[in-house]
Amino acid sequence: MQTIIGSGGAIGTELAKALLAYTQRIRLVSRNPKKVNDTDEIFSADVLDSNTLKKAIHGSSIVYVTVGFTYSHQQWANKWIPFVKDLINICSENNCKLVFFDNVYMYDPNFLNGMTEETQVNPSSKKGVIRAEIAKMILDAIAAKKLKALIARSADFYGPSISNNSLLTETVFNPLSRGKKANWLVSDRFLHSFTYTIDAAVATALLGNTEAAYGEVWHLPTASAPYTGKQWIEHIAKGLGTKPKIQLAPKFLIKIMGIFNPIMRESVEMLYQYDRDYVFDSSKFEKAFDFTPTPYELGINYIIETDYKQVKNQ
């Protein structure tokens, strides 16, 4: 049995599809799980409840974690640490492997241009401190031979059929498809990598089913030579057949918006990711598995054909 904890999101859904290449025994765990494949087993659970989490994991050979808690520092502080502590203990007790889907919040902001698995961990944000702590918990458990695990790390992601949790979907694809201005944070002149969700899922499934991959951090395959914010908007607008209208949201405006909007308030500490080049290097994975990430142009075109075909054909 291979189990996905947090199965309802963009990554969890694509991962369920990708795992069919390795097994038909897939368990999907979330508050309101829905089958992705006909053979999926669904398990409704509050993953913060230790006893329920034990039942959800029982009988699993591999556990994939693609959970996304509410985007709030306080929520993360209250939930991530105890959840990961339980997760490590339960996986250890059940002798099952752990594949943890991670982000780049823990990296030093001064080294975002060319991020690798060796980039210095020195978070500048409260949420980044929490991500650094939970990654360390997992790596320490690996070092102590308490747990067989790996960390699969992604840049910001984009992909088809994402209704939320994607910067490009919410701020560029959706407004441009409605004839409105695309939004971009801080400045549109810096490079910004995005990991394609289908590539991320295929790679995560591959890592989980590769014995030699365990014990390490892996950057998931992400196309090189990313666009600037302006170029992202131009390419997406071209694909949609519309004009690349841009509206920038400077830091001071986001701070003001944060007075009334909790998500904006929580985003302020992360704005450093948009005032400098943000370039994600996945060459370790690409070389190890002879994998070529989906080029950005193809990813954009597939999203448009999948989600915005009516707009394109108008």
Helices and strands as residue ranges (DSSP letters): E 2-5, H 10-19, E 26-30, E 41-44, H 50-57, E 62-65, H 73-94, E 97-102, G 109-111, E 113-115, H 126-143, E 149-153, E 157-158, H 167-168, I 169-173, H 174-177, E 182-185, E 195-196, H 197-208, G 211-213, E 217-219, H 229-240, E 246-249, H 251-258, H 262-267, G 268-274, E 279-280, H 283-289, H 296-307, H 309-312
